[in-house]
Amino acid sequence: MKADLHVHTCYSADCCTPLKRVVDQCLKKGIGCLAVSDHNTIAGAVRLRKMAPFPVIVAEEIRTSKGELMGLFLSNTIPAGLSPEETIAKIREQGGLVCIPHPFGRWLLGNSRDLLSTRILSQVDIVEVFNSRTPFPGSSGKARSLALKYGKIVSAGSDAHTSGEIGRAYVEMPEFNDSSDFLSCLSQGRVIGQTSSPIVHISTTWARVRKRLC
């Protein structure tokens, strides 16, 4: 199946995509699994999991004090602003998996060296090696090298903030039953992806402005 493992919905502060449109776009593009990873909340993922006719992983892209981490298979929202160690501990308390999204791809919003340290990477399960919104040449190669160095399983996602971006990156992987065999199935996957146009970032800015005005 095709699994887009990094997608946002209208529950993120910088995205206006309704949940139904997310589902419709997945069905249109043949995406058979999503990790819905809204910023600092799992509310949208929980709702979409009830709506979708395909597996939805409840995830969260969490702003830590040193950059962003992603938790997968969560049952409760993890607050922003904690240290990476505290964030990882809260993910583990829920039986979740820890992923580093776009490790080299966010310029001023990038992850700090602390988040990419041996201390933190030893506690991570997954490294995202392809992110369609990452604009920098070579970032995917650097992410793959990082994952290989530390023996981490790799993932990919569109990081979609608009419906048209969904499915621009995904992992072609075996179907999994639950979180317990997800990593094994992901390790057998093949990363496929296309880089999105830098223009998509305008939609992110507009979504933030629009939500502040409403």
N, C-alpha and C positions, 0 to 999 in steps of 0.2 A: 504494500500500500504506500501511497504518498503521504508523508507526514510533514506538515509545515509546523515547525516547533518554536515559532516566535511570532505571535499575532496579537494585535491590539484591537480593542473595541471602544465604543463610546464611553466606557467606564474609565478610560484613561483620560487625563486632563488635556492631552494633545491629540485626541482622535474623536471623530464624530460618527464613525461607522456604526449603524444600528445592528443589533444582534442578528436580526433576520437577514440582513444583507450579507453578513458574514457567512451564514449558512448557505444562502443561495449561491454565493460566489464559489464556495467550496464544491458544491454539487456541480456547478458549471465547469470548473477546472479539474474535477476528478481528484480533489484532495480528500483523502479518506480518514485523516486524523489531524487534530489541531492541538497545539499547546497555546491556550489563551493566557497571555502573560501581561495583563494590564499593569500599569505603574502603581505600585503600592496598594493594590486591592485585588481580591479574588472574586468580588461580587459579580462581575460580568461573566467570568468563567463558570461560576456555579450556575447562573441562569442559562447560559448558552449550552451547557452540558445537558440540561433538561430538554432543550429544544431540538438539538441536533440529532440526525439519524446516523451519526457516525461517532467514534470515540473522541471525547474532548478531555484533554489533560488540564486539570485546574492548576494553573501556574501563576506566578507573580514576578514581575521585574522590580526588584527592591533596591531603592537608593540607600546604600550604606554610607558610612562616613568616609569611605575610601573609593567609592565607585559603585557600579551596579552588579548585583548578583541576581540570579534567577532561581527560584524554588519551584519544583515540579511535584505534582501529586500532593497538593496542600489541602488542608481542611479549614484553616483559619488564616486571615490576613496577618502578615508580619509588618510591623510598623517600620517606616523609613527612619534613617538617621542613626541606627545602631552601628556598632563596629562590625566588620566582616565576621569576626569570630562569634559575636552574639547573634548575628543574623543566621549564620550556618547552624548554630546550636538550636535556634527556633525552628529551622527547616527540619532538622533531624528529629526534634521532639515530635513532629507530626508524621514521621516516617517518610519524609520527602527526599528528593534528590536535589543536589546542588549543581548549578551550571554557571559558568562565566560567559555571559553574552558579549559579542563583539569586543574581544579583549584588546584589539589594536585599532579600533575603528571609529572613535568618537571625538577626536581633536580636543577641544577645550573641555568636553564632557567625558573625556576618556577615563578609563580605569587607572588608578594610581599604581606606582610600582609596588606598593604594599599589597594591593589586591592580587598582583601577579607574582608574589613572592612564593618561595618554597613552602613557607609556613602555611599560607592559605591554600595553595594548590594541592597540598597533601590531603586537604579535606574536601576537595572538589571531585565530583563524579564525571562531569561532562564539560567539554570546551566547545563553544560554538565557533566553527571554523569557516562558515560562510553566512554572511548577513547581507541581504540585498541592498540595505540602506548604507552600507559602509562604502565611502567614496574613495578610499585611498588604495592605490595599486600596491600589491604586496602584502596587504593586511591579512588576507586569507592564508597565504603561504606562511606568514609568521605565526598565525594561530594554529595551523597544522603542526608546525615545528614545536610549538609549545605543548600541544597535546601529546605529540610523540615523545618528547623529552620526559614528560611526567607520567606517561602511560595512561592517558585519559581517553575516554570514548568521545567521539566527535558528533556534532549535530549541526543543523542548518535551519535557517528560518528566514522568511521574507521581512520580518520586523514590520509587517504591514500596518500602516495607520490609515489607509484608504482601502476600499474593497478591491480596487483594481490591482493592488500590489499582492494580494493573497495568492500564494502558490508560485511566486517568482523564485523561491528557494524552498527546497524540501529534502527530506531523506526518504529514499525508496527502501523500505524495510519490511521484514515479516510482521504480520499481525501479532499483537501481544494480548495477553489476557488481563493483566493487571500490572501494578507497579513492580511487583516482584520479578517479572521476567522482561520488563521494558528494557533494561540495560543490555541484557543478552541479545534481544532482538535489534536494538539500536546498533550494537557492535557489528552486526551483520549488514548494516545499511550502506547505501551508496548516496553520497551527497551530490545534489544537482541544483544549480542555481544560476540566475541572471541578476546582474546589478541593475537596480532601479535608477531612473534618471534623478539627478540632484533636485529637479523641480518638485519632487514629492515632498521635500522638506518645507516647501511653502505651505502645503496643506496642514502640516503640523503646527506651524506658527499661527495660521489662520484659526485652527481649532482652539488653540489656547486663548487667542483674543476673543473669539466668538463666545467661549464659555465664560470668560470674565465679564463680558458685557451683558450676558443673559441673567 
